[in-house]
Amino acid sequence: MDTTETFESRVRAEFNPRNTYLNTASSGLLPARTVTALHEAALLRAEGRPLLPLIEDVEACRAGYARLAGVPADRVAAGASVAAHSGVIAASLPAGAEVLTAEDDFTSVLNPFHVRGDLKVRAVPLERIAESVRPGTALVAISAAQSADGRIADLTALREAAREHDARTYVDFSQAGGWLPMDAGAYDFTACVSFKWLLGPHGAAFLTVPEDFGGLVPILAGWVAGEAPWDSCYGPVAELAHSARRFDLTHALFSYAGLRRSLELIEELGAPALHAHAVGLAGRFRAGLAGLGHEPLPAPGSAIVSVPGLGYRQAALSEAGIEVSDRSGNLRAAFHLYNTAADVDRLLAALSE
């Protein structure tokens, strides 16, 4: 069987955008199977049928994400946002602890550490993150791929530096999970939202933790965090889940019903194929920009391309049916499985006008 043909045929069966959509870094398109699942989930509520299938979807998502992240499912917590997961990690640190971050990283990764008020939060350029880990650094918190410009952190160097100085690591894969290999087990904590590269609805996010939970306290725990959730609905939770589920937040059931199908599609296509496809299209765009006299910000190997000075074109491009982002005056294009070489060429042609 032709692997390329299989990839393309499966993608075309799931996506039929009415425009040239190059904005996955903001939110991904929903596969057809996901839309169907969302509709079926809504009917369960509308018709008063039991919701057990939706609860089963949460656990299927936990297992599917665990396979994608490369960790056992009992190390995965199901939540709602990266900010909430960051907040749990921030709350676990002692007063005065140093948190090392990258300058201008995404707010959800950073802000919970700043609002504590009693932590020493230090920001350095992304390229210097590994060399900036020092004795006394308690945690390094960073995005695997930067939202603003797609730069990929040198996570190997970061792991080595953190190990040398006994610092914990927290990596947000929201702009990478789905096209960049994760290997979440290589870090103390990781997080990822569902609505970007994982092609799911808003309202779902994952946290991975070490087997010993890394000193985290489940400060946001509700009844779903109990070892026996249905016996934990009233009064304090008598027994927290023995797994990372103790860090679960009350599940947005519709979101997980849809996300289950999105994760299945990603797993069917395979991370290596997704990576090659997305990064290849980004490379085509970079080459075309050079021919137009534009130089994107350096982000080798990334599926996200950011071009200085062209952000003002975003509104006109949208009117022309091409969706990109304007980030601080830069035009940001993001390439995923549903994009084609024709999409790249259409954007380049529009920018040449």
N, C-alpha and C positions, 0 to 999 in steps of 0.2 A: 504493500500500500504506500502511496506517495505521502510522506509525512507532511510536506508543505500543503498539499491539497487537503489533507485531513484537517490541519490547523485552520486554513482559510474557510473551509466549508462549515466547520463547527462555529467559527466566529460569525460568519454571515448568517447562519441560522438563528443566532441569538441577538444580533444588533442590526438595526436599520435606522441610523440617525438621519434626521432631515436636514442636517447641516454638516459642516466640517468641524468636528468637535475635537479640539486640541487642548482641553482644559481639565484633564484628569487630576492635576495637582490641586484643583479646587474641589471637584467631585467627579466620580466616575459614572459612566452610563450603566443603567441597570440591564442585565440580560433579560431576554424574553421569559426564561424560566423563573427568574426572580419576580418579575411582574405578576406572573401567574400565581406564584406562591403567596404574594402579598394579597392578591384578590381572594384567594381561597382562605387565607387567615382572617380577613375581614368578614367573610361570610360565616365563619364559625361563630364570631361574636354576634353578628347580625341575626343569626338564626338560633342563638341560644344553645348551641351544641357544646359538648365538653371541650376544654382547652388543652387537654393532655397532649395532643399532637404538637402544640406550640412549645410546650415545655420540653418535649423530646427534641425539637429543633434546636433549642439552646445547647443541649448536650452534644448534638451532632456538630454544631458550630465549634464548640470547644475542642472536640476531637479533630475536626478538619483543620482548624487553625493550628492546633498542636503539631499536626503532621507538616504543615507548611512552615512553621517556625522551628521545627526540629527538636521539640521537647515532648516529654510525656504529658498527657492531658491533665494529670493531677497537678501540674505546675502552671496551669492556665486559669486565670480568673476572668469572668465575663462581666463587663461593666458597660458604661455609657459614654465615657469621654477620656481622653488622655489627661486633661486637667484634673479630673477626679483621681486618677491613678497617681499622677504626680503629687497630688495633695497627700495621699496616704504615705508615700515615700518621704515627703518633706516632714510630715508629722513624726516620723520615726527617728529623726536626727536629734542629737543632743544640742542644747543651746551652745552657740559659738562654733559649731561644726562648719568646716569650709566646703562649699559646693562649687566645683569648677564647671563653667558653662562656655559655650561658644557665643561670640558677639552676634547679636541680632538673630538668634535662633528663634524658633516659633514660640509664641507666648505661652501656650499650654504646657510646654516643657519647663519654662523658666519661672513663671509668675508665682506658683505655689511656694517656691523656695524664698522668693523675695518678700511675700506677705507675712511669712513667719516673723520677720523683724529681728530675730535674734540669731540668724545664721550669717556666715560670712560668704556671700555669693560673689564669685570672681569670674569675670568674663574676659576671654582672650580670643584673638582671631582663630577661626576654625583650623587653619594650617598649623597652629602652634599648640593645639589642645593636648597632644601627647607629651610634648616636652614641658608643658606647664604643670603637669601633675607633680606634686612635691610632698615631702613629709608633712603630715597633718591634713592633707586633702582627704576628706571623708567620702566624697561622692563626686563622680563626674557624670553630668547629665547633658545629653547631646542628641540631636537628630541624626539618624544614619545618612539621610539626604536632606539638604537644606531646602525649605519650602520656597524661599525667595529666588534662588538661582540654581538649584539642583546639585550643588557641590556635594560630593560624597566624602564623608569623614573617613580618615584612615583608622578604621576600627581595630585592625591588627596591632598597630603601634599603640593605640589607646589601651588595649587589653594588657599589653606587656608593661606599659608604664604604670597602670593601675595596680597590677600584680606586684610590681617592684616596691610600690609605696603603700601597699595594703589598703588601697582605696576601692570602694565599691563602684560599679558601673550601672548606669541607667541609659538605655538607648531607645529613642522613639523611632519606630519604623513606619510611621504613618505615610511618609512620602517615598517609601521604598518597598514595603511588604507587598508582594504581588509581581514585582519585576526584578528585585534585587534579593539574592539569597539572604536569609535572616540569621540562621544558626543562633537562635535566642539563648540556647544553653551556654553560650560562651560569655554571657554577661549575667550580672546579678539580677537586674530587672530590665524588662523591655515592655514597650506598650505599642499599640497600633490601633487606629480607628478603622472602621469598616467601609466608610463611604467614599474613599478615594480609589486607590489601586486595587482594593479587594472587591470593588464593584457592588458593594452592598448598600442598603438604605442607611440613612442617618440614625443615630441612637444606639449604636453598638460599638464596643471597643474592648480590647483584650490587654491583660497584664500578665506577664510571666514572672515568676518568682523562684528563688532557689528552693531546694527540698526542705531546708530548715526555715523557710519564709524570710530569711535575711533580716530578722529583727523587726519586721513590719507588724504593726498593731492594726487590726481590722476596725478602724475607727468609724467607718461608714457602714458597718455590717448591719443588716436587717435580717428578717426571717429566712431569706434565701441562703444566708451564710451559715445556717445551722447544719449539723451533720444529718439531722432529720428535719428538713424544712417545714413539713406540714405539722410537726410537733413543736415548732418554734414560733408560732404565730402570736403568742400572748406572753407577756412578761419578758424578762431578759432571756437571751438565748442560752440554754443550759449547757449545750455542747456545740462548739463551733466545728465546722467541717474540718476533717483531718487533712484535706487537700487545699489547694489554692482557692477552692470555691468559697472559703471563709472570707475572701476579699471581693466576692461578687456583689454587685449592686442589683436592686430589683430590676428584672429583665424587661426590656422593651420587646415584648413577645413578637409583635408584627415584624420588627426589624430583624430579629433572629430567624424568623420563618423565611424571610427573603434571602438573608445572608447565607443560609445553609445552601441554597441553590447556586449562589455566586461562588462560594468556596468550592463546590463540587466542580464547577466549570473550570476554575483555575487549576484544580488538581488534575482534571482530565487533560488539559492542554500541556501542563507541566511547566514548572518554573524556568528551566533552561530555555525552552522555546519562547516563553514570554519575554525573558531577558534579551535574547538575541533579536527578537522582533522589535521591541521598543527602542533598544539602544541603537539598532541599525537605522531606524527611521530618524532618530535624533541626530545621528551622524550624517545622514543625507541632508537634513536641514542645516546643520553647521556648514557643510560643504557648499550648499547653495547660498547661504548668507555671505560666504567669502566672495563668491562671484558677484554679489550685489554691493560689495564694499562694506559690509557690516561685520563686526567681530563680536561674537557672543562672549559672555562672561565665562571664564575657564571653569569647566565642570566635566572633565574627561570621563567617559564611561557612564554618563548619566542619561536617563530618559527625559530629563527636564532641561530645557534650553532657555536661557534668559538673555535678551538682547538690549543693551543700554540704549537709551534715547528713543526707543520706538514704542514705549508704552502708550503714548498719546494716540496711536493708531488703533487701539483696542476697540473703541466705540464704532468707528467706521468699519472695521473688520467684522464686528458682530452684525452690523446692518447688512453686510454682504454675505452673511451666513457662515462666517468663520469665527469660532469661539476660542479665544485665548484670554490671558489675564494681563492686567497692568499692575505691576508690583514696583512701587517706588520709581516710576518712570521707565521701568524696564518692561519689555514685552516678553511674557513667559508662555512658552508652548510646552505641552507635556504629551508624550506619545505612549499609547497603550495598545492592547491587543486588537482593538477595533479600528485602529488607524491604518492607513495604507500609504504607499508612495504617492498616490494621486493626491492625498490630503496634504502631504508635504509640498508638492509642486504647486498646489493651488494657493497655499499660504505664501510661498515664494513669489508666485506671479502677482499676488495682490500687493506684496511689499515692494515690488519693482515698479508699481504704477505711481 
